Amino acid sequence: TRGATFTPSTTWPESYAVAEVKFFRHVARQAPHNSFHLKCLQVCARILVGTGFSTYALKTVVMHLLTQIPLSNWRPRDFPSRLGDIMKYLRSCLEEKRLDHFFFGNEGVPEEVILPLDFQTAKPLNLIHHLTQDPDAHAEALREFDELQDRLIRLLFYG
């Protein structure tokens, strides 16, 4: 509202979006100049269209992998391998019915990304918990994953 007063120290730093921006800035500073991590994210987001998968879940997968795979391995020549890693990680999450939120309880978050204390001390939060409760939703997610893999292969080979 017009009369609202925002205190940057209490409003913005506690937002996931701000934490994500800080994370991706950190990655950009640490990664080689020709890093393809954002291109991997864009390609995967493109194949999600029309599926039940959210771009947020995919971004979460990529963020986890950016802390697990050395940034020097996100160059153009590694592009197919990283896309494969993203798909393997997502498949594993679906099989386990678990995709942990990137910021809650994640010790892999770089120190430069200052998080509110409740993010740091929280237990991991499962973003796909609903799959543990609904076998039909889990089966559908696995079917859609197979379609994602097919889409990715067609995109890579045929454009």
DSSP file with accessible surface (Angstrom, degrees, kcal/mol):
  #  RESIDUE AA STRUCTURE BP1 BP2  ACC     N-H-->O    O-->H-N    N-H-->O    O-->H-N    TCO  KAPPA ALPHA  PHI   PSI    X-CA   Y-CA   Z-CA
    1    1 A T    >         0   0  150      0, 0.0     3,-1.1     0, 0.0     0, 0.0   0.000 360.0 360.0 360.0 163.9    0.0    0.0    0.0
    2    2 A R  T 3   +     0   0  253      1,-0.3     0, 0.0     3,-0.0     0, 0.0   0.873 360.0  43.1 -59.6 -41.8    1.0    3.6   -0.4
    3    3 A G  T 3  S+     0   0   70      2,-0.1    -1,-0.3     0, 0.0     2,-0.1   0.496  86.9 117.4 -86.6  -2.5    1.5    4.3    3.3
    4    4 A A    <   -     0   0   40     -3,-1.1     2,-0.5     1,-0.0     0, 0.0  -0.388  53.2-149.1 -69.6 140.6    3.3    1.1    4.0
    5    5 A T        -     0   0  129     -2,-0.1     2,-0.5     2,-0.0    -2,-0.1  -0.952   9.8-156.7-110.1 125.8    6.9    1.3    5.3
    6    6 A F        -     0   0  128     -2,-0.5     3,-0.1     5,-0.0    -2,-0.0  -0.887   5.9-154.4-105.6 133.6    9.2   -1.5    4.3
    7    7 A T    >>  -     0   0   68     -2,-0.5     4,-2.4     1,-0.2     3,-1.9  -0.919   8.3-153.2-104.3 108.4   12.2   -2.3    6.4
    8    8 A P  T 34 S+     0   0   89      0, 0.0     4,-0.5     0, 0.0    -1,-0.2   0.836  91.6  59.3 -53.4 -33.7   14.7   -4.1    4.0
    9    9 A S  T 34 S+     0   0   88      1,-0.2    -3,-0.0     3,-0.1    -2,-0.0   0.749 118.2  29.1 -70.8 -20.1   16.4   -5.9    6.9
   10   10 A T  T <4 S+     0   0   82     -3,-1.9    -1,-0.2     3,-0.1     4,-0.1   0.689 124.7  41.5-110.5 -22.9   13.1   -7.6    7.9
   11   11 A T  S  < S+     0   0   58     -4,-2.4     3,-0.5     2,-0.1    -2,-0.1   0.948 117.2  31.4 -90.8 -61.8   11.1   -7.9    4.7
   12   12 A W  S >  S+     0   0  149     -4,-0.5     3,-2.2    -5,-0.2     6,-0.3   0.917 109.1  59.3 -73.7 -44.1   13.4   -8.9    1.8
   13   13 A P  T 3  S+     0   0   39      0, 0.0    -1,-0.2     0, 0.0    -4,-0.1   0.770 102.4  56.8 -61.0 -19.7   16.1  -11.1    3.4
   14   14 A E  T 3  S+     0   0  105     -3,-0.5     2,-0.3    -4,-0.1    -2,-0.2   0.393  86.0 103.0 -92.7   8.0   13.5  -13.6    4.6
   15   15 A S    <>  -     0   0   36     -3,-2.2     4,-2.1     1,-0.1     5,-0.2  -0.706  69.8-140.0 -90.5 140.1   12.1  -14.2    1.2
   16   16 A Y  H  > S+     0   0   90     -2,-0.3     4,-2.8     1,-0.2     5,-0.2   0.897 104.6  57.5 -61.0 -39.8   12.9  -17.4   -0.7
   17   17 A A  H  > S+     0   0   55      1,-0.2     4,-2.3     2,-0.2    -1,-0.2   0.909 106.9  46.7 -60.4 -41.5   13.2  -15.3   -3.9
   18   18 A V  H  > S+     0   0   32     -6,-0.3     4,-2.6     2,-0.2    -1,-0.2   0.920 111.8  51.0 -67.5 -40.8   15.8  -13.1   -2.4
   19   19 A A  H  X S+     0   0    2     -4,-2.1     4,-2.5     1,-0.2    -2,-0.2   0.909 110.1  50.5 -62.9 -39.0   17.7  -16.1   -1.1
   20   20 A E  H  X S+     0   0   17     -4,-2.8     4,-2.9     2,-0.2     5,-0.2   0.916 109.3  50.2 -64.7 -43.0   17.6  -17.7   -4.5
   21   21 A V  H  X S+     0   0   67     -4,-2.3     4,-2.4     1,-0.2     5,-0.2   0.935 111.4  49.1 -60.4 -44.1   18.9  -14.5   -6.2
   22   22 A K  H  X S+     0   0   61     -4,-2.6     4,-2.3     1,-0.2    -2,-0.2   0.911 111.7  49.8 -61.2 -41.3   21.8  -14.5   -3.6
   23   23 A F  H  X S+     0   0    1     -4,-2.5     4,-2.6     1,-0.2    -2,-0.2   0.952 111.9  45.8 -63.2 -49.3   22.5  -18.1   -4.3
   24   24 A F  H  X S+     0   0   36     -4,-2.9     4,-2.5     1,-0.2    -1,-0.2   0.849 111.8  52.5 -67.1 -31.1   22.6  -17.7   -8.1
   25   25 A R  H  X S+     0   0  154     -4,-2.4     4,-2.1    -5,-0.2    -1,-0.2   0.918 109.4  49.9 -65.5 -42.9   24.8  -14.5   -7.7
   26   26 A H  H  X S+     0   0   23     -4,-2.3     4,-1.8    -5,-0.2    -2,-0.2   0.937 111.8  48.0 -59.4 -46.7   27.2  -16.6   -5.6
   27   27 A V  H  X S+     0   0    3     -4,-2.6     4,-2.9     1,-0.2    -2,-0.2   0.925 109.4  53.2 -61.0 -43.7   27.2  -19.3   -8.2
   28   28 A A  H  < S+     0   0   65     -4,-2.5    -1,-0.2     1,-0.2    -2,-0.2   0.877 110.0  48.0 -61.3 -36.7   27.8  -16.8  -11.0
   29   29 A R  H  < S+     0   0  157     -4,-2.1    -1,-0.2     1,-0.2    -2,-0.2   0.840 119.3  38.9 -71.5 -31.9   30.8  -15.3   -9.1
   30   30 A Q  H  < S+     0   0  112     -4,-1.8    -2,-0.2    -5,-0.2    -1,-0.2   0.753 100.2  86.7 -90.0 -26.8   32.3  -18.8   -8.5
   31   31 A A  S  < S-     0   0   13     -4,-2.9    41,-0.1    -5,-0.2     4,-0.0  -0.359  89.2 -94.3 -77.6 155.1   31.5  -20.5  -11.8
   32   32 A P    >   -     0   0   40      0, 0.0     3,-2.0     0, 0.0    -1,-0.1  -0.285  42.4-106.6 -60.0 155.0   33.7  -20.3  -14.9
   33   33 A H  T 3  S+     0   0  188      1,-0.3    -2,-0.1    -3,-0.1    -3,-0.0   0.763 119.6  49.8 -60.7 -23.5   32.8  -17.5  -17.3
   34   34 A N  T 3  S+     0   0   60      2,-0.0    -1,-0.3     0, 0.0    -3,-0.0   0.090  79.3 151.5-103.9  26.3   31.3  -20.0  -19.8
   35   35 A S    <   -     0   0   26     -3,-2.0    40,-0.3    40,-0.2     3,-0.2  -0.261  33.0-160.7 -60.3 142.0   29.2  -21.9  -17.2
   36   36 A F     >  +     0   0   63     38,-4.2     4,-2.4     1,-0.1     5,-0.2   0.156  56.3 113.2-110.2  16.5   26.1  -23.5  -18.6
   37   37 A H  H  > S+     0   0   13     37,-0.3     4,-1.8     1,-0.2    -1,-0.1   0.895  80.9  46.3 -61.7 -38.9   24.1  -24.0  -15.4
   38   38 A L  H  > S+     0   0   88      2,-0.2     4,-2.6     1,-0.2    -1,-0.2   0.877 110.3  53.3 -71.5 -34.9   21.4  -21.4  -16.4
   39   39 A K  H  > S+     0   0  101      2,-0.2     4,-2.7     1,-0.2     5,-0.2   0.906 107.2  52.4 -64.8 -39.2   21.1  -22.9  -19.9
   40   40 A C  H  X S+     0   0    0     -4,-2.4     4,-2.4     2,-0.2     5,-0.2   0.930 110.1  48.7 -59.6 -44.2   20.5  -26.3  -18.3
   41   41 A L  H  X S+     0   0   30     -4,-1.8     4,-2.5     1,-0.2    -2,-0.2   0.921 111.8  49.2 -63.1 -41.9   17.8  -24.8  -16.2
   42   42 A Q  H  X S+     0   0  118     -4,-2.6     4,-2.0     2,-0.2    -2,-0.2   0.914 111.0  48.8 -65.1 -43.6   16.2  -23.2  -19.3
   43   43 A V  H  X S+     0   0   18     -4,-2.7     4,-1.4     2,-0.2    -1,-0.2   0.939 113.7  46.2 -63.3 -45.1   16.3  -26.3  -21.4
   44   44 A C  H  X S+     0   0    1     -4,-2.4     4,-0.8    -5,-0.2    -2,-0.2   0.904 110.2  53.2 -66.5 -38.1   14.7  -28.4  -18.6
   45   45 A A  H >X S+     0   0   31     -4,-2.5     3,-0.8     1,-0.2     4,-0.5   0.884 104.6  57.8 -63.2 -34.7   12.1  -25.7  -17.9
   46   46 A R  H >< S+     0   0  157     -4,-2.0     3,-0.8     1,-0.2    -1,-0.2   0.885 104.8  48.9 -63.6 -38.2   11.2  -25.8  -21.6
   47   47 A I  H 3< S+     0   0    8     -4,-1.4    -1,-0.2     1,-0.2    -2,-0.2   0.636  98.6  70.3 -80.0  -9.5   10.4  -29.6  -21.5
   48   48 A L  H X<  +     0   0   11     -4,-0.8     3,-2.3    -3,-0.8     5,-0.3   0.701  68.1 119.9 -77.3 -19.3    8.2  -29.1  -18.4
   49   49 A V  T << S+     0   0  106     -3,-0.8     3,-0.1    -4,-0.5     5,-0.0  -0.196  81.5  12.9 -53.7 127.8    5.4  -27.3  -20.3
   50   50 A G  T 3  S+     0   0   73      1,-0.3    -1,-0.3     3,-0.1     2,-0.2   0.524 107.5 103.8  84.9   6.0    2.2  -29.2  -20.1
   51   51 A T  S <  S-     0   0   24     -3,-2.3    -1,-0.3     2,-0.2    90,-0.1  -0.643  82.1-112.2-110.9 174.8    3.3  -31.5  -17.3
   52   52 A G  S    S+     0   0   63     -2,-0.2     2,-0.3    88,-0.1    -3,-0.1   0.455  84.3 106.3 -84.4  -1.0    2.5  -31.6  -13.6
   53   53 A F        -     0   0   29     -5,-0.3     2,-0.3    88,-0.1    -2,-0.2  -0.617  65.0-137.3 -82.0 139.5    6.1  -30.7  -12.8
   54   54 A S     >  -     0   0   61     -2,-0.3     4,-1.8     1,-0.1     5,-0.1  -0.643  13.9-130.1 -93.8 150.8    6.8  -27.2  -11.5
   55   55 A T  H  > S+     0   0   90     -2,-0.3     4,-2.9     1,-0.2     5,-0.2   0.816 110.4  62.0 -65.3 -27.5    9.7  -25.1  -12.6
   56   56 A Y  H  > S+     0   0   65      2,-0.2     4,-2.4     1,-0.2    -1,-0.2   0.924 102.6  48.3 -64.6 -42.6   10.3  -24.5   -8.9
   57   57 A A  H  > S+     0   0   12      2,-0.2     4,-2.1     1,-0.2    -1,-0.2   0.930 113.3  48.2 -62.9 -42.3   10.9  -28.2   -8.3
   58   58 A L  H  X S+     0   0    6     -4,-1.8     4,-2.5     2,-0.2    -2,-0.2   0.922 110.1  50.8 -64.3 -42.7   13.2  -28.3  -11.3
   59   59 A K  H  X S+     0   0   51     -4,-2.9     4,-2.8     1,-0.2    -1,-0.2   0.905 108.3  54.0 -61.8 -37.3   15.1  -25.2  -10.0
   60   60 A T  H  X S+     0   0    0     -4,-2.4     4,-2.4     2,-0.2    -1,-0.2   0.921 107.6  50.0 -62.1 -43.8   15.4  -26.9   -6.6
   61   61 A V  H  X S+     0   0    0     -4,-2.1     4,-2.4     2,-0.2    -2,-0.2   0.947 112.2  47.2 -58.8 -49.0   17.0  -29.9   -8.3
   62   62 A V  H  X S+     0   0    1     -4,-2.5     4,-2.5     1,-0.2    -2,-0.2   0.919 110.3  52.6 -62.6 -40.7   19.5  -27.7  -10.2
   63   63 A M  H  X S+     0   0    1     -4,-2.8     4,-0.9     1,-0.2    -1,-0.2   0.921 109.4  49.2 -62.5 -42.7   20.3  -25.8   -7.0
   64   64 A H  H >X S+     0   0   13     -4,-2.4     3,-0.9     1,-0.2     4,-0.7   0.935 112.4  48.2 -60.0 -44.9   21.1  -29.0   -5.2
   65   65 A L  H >X S+     0   0    9     -4,-2.4     4,-3.1     1,-0.2     3,-0.7   0.845 102.3  62.4 -67.0 -32.4   23.3  -30.2   -8.0
   66   66 A L  H 3< S+     0   0    8     -4,-2.5    -1,-0.2     1,-0.3    -2,-0.2   0.766 107.9  44.4 -65.1 -21.6   25.1  -26.9   -8.1
   67   67 A T  H << S+     0   0   50     -4,-0.9    -1,-0.3    -3,-0.9    -2,-0.2   0.596 119.4  42.2 -94.4 -11.3   26.3  -27.5   -4.6
   68   68 A Q  H << S+     0   0  114     -4,-0.7    -2,-0.2    -3,-0.7    -3,-0.2   0.745 107.9  57.4-103.3 -32.1   27.2  -31.2   -5.3
   69   69 A I  S  < S-     0   0   24     -4,-3.1    -1,-0.1    -5,-0.1     5,-0.0  -0.895  96.6-105.4-103.3 128.0   28.9  -31.0   -8.7
   70   70 A P    >   -     0   0   76      0, 0.0     3,-2.3     0, 0.0    -3,-0.1  -0.208  24.1-126.7 -51.6 139.3   31.9  -28.8   -9.0
   71   71 A L  G >  S+     0   0   31      1,-0.3     3,-1.5     2,-0.2   -34,-0.1   0.768 107.9  69.4 -62.4 -23.3   31.1  -25.6  -10.8
   72   72 A S  G 3  S+     0   0   56      1,-0.3     3,-0.3   -41,-0.1    -1,-0.3   0.674  92.2  61.6 -67.8 -13.2   34.1  -26.3  -13.2
   73   73 A N  G <  S+     0   0   56     -3,-2.3    -1,-0.3     1,-0.2    -2,-0.2   0.105  82.9  80.8 -99.4  20.3   31.9  -29.2  -14.5
   74   74 A W    <   +     0   0    1     -3,-1.5   -38,-4.2     7,-0.0   -37,-0.3  -0.196  65.4 124.1-115.2  39.4   29.1  -26.9  -15.7
   75   75 A R  S >  S-     0   0   64     -3,-0.3     3,-2.0   -40,-0.3     4,-0.4  -0.526  79.2 -95.6 -95.2 167.0   30.8  -25.9  -19.0
   76   76 A P  G >  S+     0   0   54      0, 0.0     3,-1.6     0, 0.0    -1,-0.1   0.853 124.3  56.0 -51.8 -39.0   29.4  -26.3  -22.5
   77   77 A R  G 3  S+     0   0  178      1,-0.3     4,-0.2     2,-0.1    -4,-0.0   0.740 107.6  50.7 -67.4 -20.1   31.2  -29.5  -23.1
   78   78 A D  G <> S+     0   0   24     -3,-2.0     4,-2.7     1,-0.2    -1,-0.3   0.407  79.6 106.6 -92.7  -0.4   29.5  -30.9  -19.9
   79   79 A F  H <> S+     0   0   31     -3,-1.6     4,-2.5    -4,-0.4     5,-0.2   0.902  79.0  44.9 -50.9 -53.3   26.0  -29.9  -21.1
   80   80 A P  H  > S+     0   0   81      0, 0.0     4,-2.2     0, 0.0    -1,-0.2   0.911 114.4  50.3 -60.9 -38.1   24.7  -33.4  -21.9
   81   81 A S  H  > S+     0   0   64     -4,-0.2     4,-2.4     2,-0.2    -2,-0.2   0.903 110.9  48.1 -65.6 -40.9   26.2  -34.8  -18.7
   82   82 A R  H  X S+     0   0   27     -4,-2.7     4,-2.5     2,-0.2    -1,-0.2   0.904 110.0  51.5 -69.4 -38.1   24.6  -32.1  -16.5
   83   83 A L  H  X S+     0   0    1     -4,-2.5     4,-2.3    -5,-0.3    -1,-0.2   0.920 111.1  49.6 -61.7 -40.4   21.2  -32.6  -18.2
   84   84 A G  H  X S+     0   0   27     -4,-2.2     4,-2.7    -5,-0.2    -2,-0.2   0.904 109.4  51.2 -62.5 -40.8   21.6  -36.3  -17.5
   85   85 A D  H  X S+     0   0   35     -4,-2.4     4,-2.6     2,-0.2    -2,-0.2   0.900 108.8  51.4 -63.1 -40.4   22.4  -35.5  -13.9
   86   86 A I  H  X S+     0   0    0     -4,-2.5     4,-2.5     2,-0.2    -2,-0.2   0.941 112.4  45.7 -62.5 -45.6   19.4  -33.3  -13.5
   87   87 A M  H  X S+     0   0    8     -4,-2.3     4,-2.7     1,-0.2    -2,-0.2   0.907 113.0  49.9 -66.4 -40.3   17.1  -36.0  -14.9
   88   88 A K  H  X S+     0   0  145     -4,-2.7     4,-2.6     2,-0.2    -1,-0.2   0.917 111.5  48.8 -63.1 -42.7   18.7  -38.7  -12.7
   89   89 A Y  H  X S+     0   0   54     -4,-2.6     4,-2.4     2,-0.2    -2,-0.2   0.936 112.9  47.1 -63.5 -45.5   18.3  -36.6   -9.6
   90   90 A L  H  X S+     0   0    9     -4,-2.5     4,-2.3     2,-0.2    -2,-0.2   0.926 112.2  50.3 -63.0 -42.7   14.7  -35.8  -10.4
   91   91 A R  H  X S+     0   0   68     -4,-2.7     4,-2.7     1,-0.2    -2,-0.2   0.930 110.1  50.4 -60.8 -43.8   14.0  -39.5  -11.1
   92   92 A S  H  X S+     0   0   45     -4,-2.6     4,-2.5     1,-0.2    -1,-0.2   0.911 109.2  51.6 -60.8 -41.8   15.7  -40.5   -7.8
   93   93 A C  H  X>S+     0   0    7     -4,-2.4     5,-2.4     1,-0.2     4,-0.9   0.909 110.9  48.1 -62.0 -41.5   13.5  -37.9   -6.0
   94   94 A L  H  <5S+     0   0    3     -4,-2.3     3,-0.3     2,-0.2    -2,-0.2   0.911 111.6  49.1 -66.7 -41.8   10.4  -39.4   -7.6
   95   95 A E  H  <5S+     0   0  111     -4,-2.7    -2,-0.2     1,-0.2    -1,-0.2   0.904 118.5  39.5 -64.1 -39.6   11.4  -42.9   -6.7
   96   96 A E  H  <5S-     0   0  130     -4,-2.5    -1,-0.2    -5,-0.2    -2,-0.2   0.535 104.9-131.8 -83.1  -9.5   12.1  -41.9   -3.1
   97   97 A K  T  <5S+     0   0   65     -4,-0.9     2,-0.3    -3,-0.3    -3,-0.2   0.880  71.3 110.9  56.8  43.0    9.0  -39.6   -3.1
   98   98 A R      < +     0   0   96     -5,-2.4     2,-0.4    -6,-0.2    -2,-0.2  -0.951  35.5 166.1-153.5 124.4   11.3  -36.9   -1.6
   99   99 A L        -     0   0    3     -2,-0.3    28,-3.7    -3,-0.1    29,-0.3  -0.906  31.6-141.9-135.2 104.8   12.7  -33.6   -2.9
  100  100 A D  B     -A  126   0A  48     -2,-0.4    26,-0.2    26,-0.2    -2,-0.0  -0.470  23.2-107.8 -71.7 136.7   14.1  -31.5   -0.1
  101  101 A H        -     0   0    5     24,-3.2    24,-0.2    -2,-0.2    -1,-0.1  -0.309  30.3-126.6 -54.2 143.3   13.6  -27.7   -0.2
  102  102 A F  S    S+     0   0    1      1,-0.2     6,-0.1    22,-0.1    -1,-0.1   0.891  99.6  34.4 -68.3 -37.9   16.9  -26.2   -1.0
  103  103 A F  S >  S+     0   0    1      2,-0.1     3,-1.0     5,-0.1     2,-0.6   0.837  92.4  91.2 -92.5 -31.3   17.1  -23.7    1.9
  104  104 A F  T 3  S-     0   0   33      1,-0.3    21,-0.3    21,-0.1    16,-0.2  -0.512 114.5 -21.6 -73.4 115.6   15.4  -25.5    4.8
  105  105 A G  T 3  S+     0   0   23     14,-2.6     2,-0.7    -2,-0.6    -1,-0.3   0.676  94.8 144.6  65.8  19.4   18.0  -27.4    6.9
  106  106 A N    X   -     0   0   40     -3,-1.0     3,-1.1    13,-0.3    -1,-0.2  -0.809  32.9-171.5 -96.7 112.2   20.5  -27.6    4.0
  107  107 A E  T 3  S+     0   0  193     -2,-0.7    -1,-0.1     1,-0.2    -2,-0.0   0.594  80.2  73.1 -76.1  -8.2   24.1  -27.4    5.1
  108  108 A G  T 3   +     0   0   34     -6,-0.1    -1,-0.2     2,-0.1     3,-0.1   0.532  66.2 112.9 -83.1  -6.4   25.2  -27.1    1.5
  109  109 A V  S <  S-     0   0   21     -3,-1.1   -45,-0.0    -7,-0.1    -6,-0.0  -0.523  79.7-108.8 -67.4 127.0   23.9  -23.5    1.2
  110  110 A P    >   -     0   0   21      0, 0.0     3,-1.7     0, 0.0    -1,-0.1  -0.229  18.9-122.3 -57.8 145.2   27.0  -21.3    0.7
  111  111 A E  T 3  S+     0   0  181      1,-0.3     4,-0.1     3,-0.1    -2,-0.1   0.795 109.1  68.3 -59.1 -28.9   27.8  -19.1    3.7
  112  112 A E  T 3  S+     0   0  107      1,-0.1     2,-1.2     2,-0.1    -1,-0.3   0.727  84.4  76.6 -64.9 -22.2   27.5  -16.0    1.5
  113  113 A V  S <  S-     0   0    6     -3,-1.7     2,-0.5   -90,-0.0    -1,-0.1  -0.767  80.8-155.1 -90.8  93.7   23.8  -16.7    1.2
  114  114 A I        -     0   0  117     -2,-1.2    -2,-0.1     1,-0.0   -92,-0.1  -0.606  14.1-170.3 -77.7 120.5   22.7  -15.4    4.6
  115  115 A L        -     0   0   13     -2,-0.5  -101,-0.1    -4,-0.1     5,-0.1  -0.815  30.4 -95.9-109.7 152.3   19.5  -17.0    5.6
  116  116 A P    >>  -     0   0   18      0, 0.0     4,-1.5     0, 0.0     3,-1.3  -0.310  42.5-110.3 -59.1 150.6   17.2  -16.3    8.5
  117  117 A L  H 3> S+     0   0  121      1,-0.3     4,-2.2     2,-0.2     5,-0.2   0.859 116.4  60.0 -55.6 -37.8   17.9  -18.5   11.5
  118  118 A D  H 3> S+     0   0   88      1,-0.2     4,-0.8     2,-0.2    -1,-0.3   0.809 103.7  51.6 -67.1 -24.9   14.7  -20.5   11.1
  119  119 A F  H <4 S+     0   0   11     -3,-1.3   -14,-2.6     2,-0.2   -13,-0.3   0.900 112.0  47.0 -69.8 -42.3   15.7  -21.6    7.5
  120  120 A Q  H  < S+     0   0  105     -4,-1.5    -2,-0.2     1,-0.2    -1,-0.2   0.850 118.5  38.1 -70.3 -36.8   19.1  -22.8    8.9
  121  121 A T  H  < S+     0   0  104     -4,-2.2    -1,-0.2     2,-0.1    -2,-0.2   0.524  92.7 107.4 -96.2  -6.4   17.7  -24.7   11.9
  122  122 A A  S  < S-     0   0   29     -4,-0.8     3,-0.1    -5,-0.2    -3,-0.0  -0.300  75.7-107.5 -71.2 155.2   14.6  -26.1   10.3
  123  123 A K        -     0   0  182      1,-0.1   -17,-0.1   -17,-0.0    -1,-0.1  -0.501  53.4 -81.2 -72.7 152.3   14.2  -29.8    9.3
  124  124 A P        -     0   0   61      0, 0.0     2,-0.5     0, 0.0   -19,-0.1  -0.249  45.2-137.2 -55.3 142.7   14.4  -30.4    5.6
  125  125 A L        -     0   0   82    -21,-0.3   -24,-3.2   -24,-0.2     2,-0.6  -0.928   8.8-136.4-109.5 121.1   11.0  -29.8    3.9
  126  126 A N  B >   -A  100   0A  21     -2,-0.5     3,-0.9   -26,-0.2   -26,-0.2  -0.685  12.1-165.5 -81.6 116.1    9.8  -32.3    1.3
  127  127 A L  T 3  S+     0   0   51    -28,-3.7     3,-0.2    -2,-0.6    -1,-0.1   0.642  88.2  42.9 -77.0 -15.1    8.4  -30.5   -1.7
  128  128 A I  T >   +     0   0   21    -29,-0.3     3,-1.9     1,-0.1     4,-0.4  -0.061  69.7 131.7-121.6  36.8    6.8  -33.6   -3.1
  129  129 A H  T X>  +     0   0   99     -3,-0.9     3,-2.0     1,-0.3     4,-0.7   0.819  61.8  72.2 -56.6 -34.0    5.3  -35.0    0.1
  130  130 A H  H >> S+     0   0  106      1,-0.3     4,-1.3     2,-0.2     3,-0.7   0.786  86.4  65.4 -57.2 -25.1    1.9  -35.5   -1.6
  131  131 A L  H <4 S+     0   0    4     -3,-1.9    -1,-0.3     1,-0.2     7,-0.3   0.776  94.7  58.0 -70.1 -23.9    3.4  -38.4   -3.6
  132  132 A T  H <4 S+     0   0   57     -3,-2.0    -1,-0.2    -4,-0.4    -2,-0.2   0.761 111.9  41.7 -73.9 -23.3    3.8  -40.4   -0.3
  133  133 A Q  H << S+     0   0  134     -3,-0.7    -2,-0.2    -4,-0.7    -1,-0.2   0.656 113.7  50.7 -95.2 -21.6    0.1  -40.1    0.3
  134  134 A D     X  -     0   0   71     -4,-1.3     4,-2.1     1,-0.1     3,-0.2  -0.864  55.0-172.8-128.8  99.1   -1.3  -40.7   -3.1
  135  135 A P  H  > S+     0   0   94      0, 0.0     4,-2.6     0, 0.0     5,-0.2   0.848  90.3  54.6 -59.5 -33.1   -0.2  -43.7   -5.1
  136  136 A D  H  > S+     0   0  129      2,-0.2     4,-2.5     1,-0.2     5,-0.2   0.913 108.1  48.5 -67.2 -40.9   -2.0  -42.6   -8.2
  137  137 A A  H  > S+     0   0   25     -3,-0.2     4,-2.4     2,-0.2    -1,-0.2   0.888 111.7  50.7 -65.7 -36.9   -0.2  -39.2   -8.1
  138  138 A H  H  X S+     0   0   29     -4,-2.1     4,-2.2    -7,-0.3    -2,-0.2   0.941 110.7  47.7 -65.8 -45.5    3.1  -41.0   -7.7
  139  139 A A  H  X S+     0   0   35     -4,-2.6     4,-2.2     1,-0.2    -2,-0.2   0.913 112.6  49.7 -62.1 -41.1    2.4  -43.3  -10.7
  140  140 A E  H  X S+     0   0   79     -4,-2.5     4,-2.8     1,-0.2    -1,-0.2   0.906 108.7  52.6 -64.5 -40.9    1.3  -40.3  -12.8
  141  141 A A  H  X S+     0   0   11     -4,-2.4     4,-2.2     1,-0.2    -1,-0.2   0.908 109.3  49.2 -62.6 -39.9    4.5  -38.4  -11.8
  142  142 A L  H  X S+     0   0   38     -4,-2.2     4,-1.9     2,-0.2    -1,-0.2   0.904 111.5  49.2 -66.3 -39.2    6.6  -41.4  -12.9
  143  143 A R  H  X S+     0   0  139     -4,-2.2     4,-1.8     2,-0.2    -2,-0.2   0.930 112.0  48.5 -63.4 -44.8    4.7  -41.5  -16.2
  144  144 A E  H  X S+     0   0   36     -4,-2.8     4,-2.4     1,-0.2    -2,-0.2   0.862 107.0  56.7 -65.5 -32.8    5.3  -37.8  -16.8
  145  145 A F  H  X S+     0   0    0     -4,-2.2     4,-2.4     2,-0.2    -1,-0.2   0.925 104.4  51.8 -63.0 -43.8    8.9  -38.2  -15.9
  146  146 A D  H  X S+     0   0   73     -4,-1.9     4,-2.1     1,-0.2    -1,-0.2   0.903 109.8  50.0 -58.8 -39.4    9.3  -40.7  -18.7
  147  147 A E  H  X S+     0   0   84     -4,-1.8     4,-2.8     1,-0.2    -1,-0.2   0.903 107.4  54.6 -65.3 -39.3    7.7  -38.2  -21.1
  148  148 A L  H  X S+     0   0    1     -4,-2.4     4,-2.6     1,-0.2    -2,-0.2   0.918 107.4  49.9 -58.7 -44.9   10.1  -35.6  -19.9
  149  149 A Q  H  X S+     0   0   76     -4,-2.4     4,-2.4     1,-0.2    -1,-0.2   0.921 111.0  49.1 -60.9 -43.1   13.0  -37.8  -20.7
  150  150 A D  H  X S+     0   0   87     -4,-2.1     4,-2.6     1,-0.2    -2,-0.2   0.916 111.3  49.9 -61.8 -43.4   11.6  -38.4  -24.2
  151  151 A R  H  X S+     0   0   53     -4,-2.8     4,-2.7     1,-0.2    -2,-0.2   0.907 110.2  50.5 -61.4 -42.3   11.0  -34.7  -24.7
  152  152 A L  H  X S+     0   0   12     -4,-2.6     4,-2.7     2,-0.2     5,-0.2   0.933 110.5  48.5 -63.5 -44.1   14.6  -34.0  -23.7
  153  153 A I  H  X S+     0   0   89     -4,-2.4     4,-2.4     1,-0.2     5,-0.3   0.940 113.2  47.5 -61.5 -46.2   16.0  -36.5  -26.1
  154  154 A R  H  X S+     0   0  130     -4,-2.6     4,-3.1     1,-0.2     5,-0.5   0.918 112.5  50.2 -61.9 -40.2   13.9  -35.2  -28.9
  155  155 A L  H  X S+     0   0   26     -4,-2.7     4,-1.7     3,-0.2    -2,-0.2   0.923 112.7  45.9 -64.2 -43.0   15.0  -31.6  -28.1
  156  156 A L  H  < S+     0   0   82     -4,-2.7    -1,-0.2    -5,-0.2    -2,-0.2   0.882 122.9  34.1 -69.3 -36.7   18.6  -32.5  -28.0
  157  157 A F  H  < S+     0   0  152     -4,-2.4    -2,-0.2    -5,-0.2    -1,-0.2   0.819 134.2  22.1 -89.7 -30.2   18.6  -34.5  -31.2
  158  158 A Y  H  <        0   0  194     -4,-3.1    -3,-0.2    -5,-0.3    -2,-0.2   0.467 360.0 360.0-118.8  -5.5   16.0  -32.6  -33.3
  159  159 A G     <        0   0   71     -4,-1.7    -3,-0.1    -5,-0.5    -1,-0.1   0.113 360.0 360.0  83.3 360.0   15.9  -29.1  -31.7
